[in-house]
């Protein structure tokens, strides 16, 4: 599967994801995939409608096998949360009560702090059709609500898990030794290297009669240098660009005598010059 790498460290930690009476195996599989994407691994199911294990869940998990194979099934929500120290309940509806309501960012930060303190935590997600009951929400310590369109607030269960899993991963990015992408350390190009690049490209363009008419040459060079100095090139980038120009120069000189392409005048003088 694209994006997987069995040679990299597999992150598998953090809060348990608890699905209350999930209905479709496909949704459970997509939840497992979302969890694996962002380093979560502990999936708990409370009374899944179609039983467990599920071939449809396995297929939809897209090789998140470690999550599927480690899934635990419980008959009641009380049993599923009994060993946890702190639990969030996710809901999009207004709830009467005295529980704090957190945003996903705040909730993830709180879960990270408790994880670092060796506490066991969990996040509750309700049924696909109507979510969690008030009694089930009451078993949680606090509520997390997503900032969604109030007129269209219903999220697919896998989407909801994905959002919380992403915020969990983001909350600990500074603590992760191996980030998904290796940052390449490249030194910014020196002004001497940049000037050498300017000279090379200007010579190549001059050989092709780009700077025309003569009265506009200074302004055209100024405009060209302004464009080329904007990106803030690194040393390797300058090297690549100079290699390209060298290659074009060599190609231009390989035309047999008398066979040089006819100059159509396209891309000349007024390109980049003031009127």
Secondary structure as UniProt FT lines:
FT   TURN            2..3
FT   TURN            6..7
FT   STRAND          16..20
FT   HELIX           25..37
FT   TURN            38..39
FT   STRAND          43..46
FT   TURN            49..50
FT   HELIX           55..60
FT   TURN            61..63
FT   HELIX           65..69
FT   STRAND          72..74
FT   HELIX           77..81
FT   TURN            82..83
FT   STRAND          86..90
FT   STRAND          101..102
FT   HELIX           104..116
FT   TURN            117..118
FT   STRAND          121..125
FT   TURN            128..130
FT   HELIX           134..138
FT   STRAND          142..144
FT   TURN            150..151
FT   HELIX           157..171
FT   HELIX           173..175
FT   HELIX           191..207
FT   TURN            208..209
FT   HELIX           214..216
FT   HELIX           217..230
FT   HELIX           235..253
FT   TURN            257..258
FT   TURN            266..267
FT   TURN            269..272
//
